[in-house]
């Protein structure tokens, strides 16, 4: 989860598609209890208020790489809490965890 807010073109295939999935999952979680998403937001891993714009950036990169996209994100019915991703921590963590992202 720490990859959020890193420029999508720097993400390997796995992390690009994974983050796209996670945004949909987190938005769905907010429609229910929201505990999981709110916890990650408090820890500096998510910015729910930016889900739609982030989703759109990921989709642009996915399509640039030739992936098909058929899952629009609708967050108009969700109360999106504010959060701030710790980008420095995210980049540092991703560099340690993923050699493919490091190459990009």
PyMOL commands that set and color helices and strands:
alter all, ss='L'
color gray80, all
select helices_A, chain A and resi 8-10+13-30+35-42+48-64+87-97+99-103
alter helices_A, ss='H'
color red, helices_A
deselect
rebuild
show_as cartoon
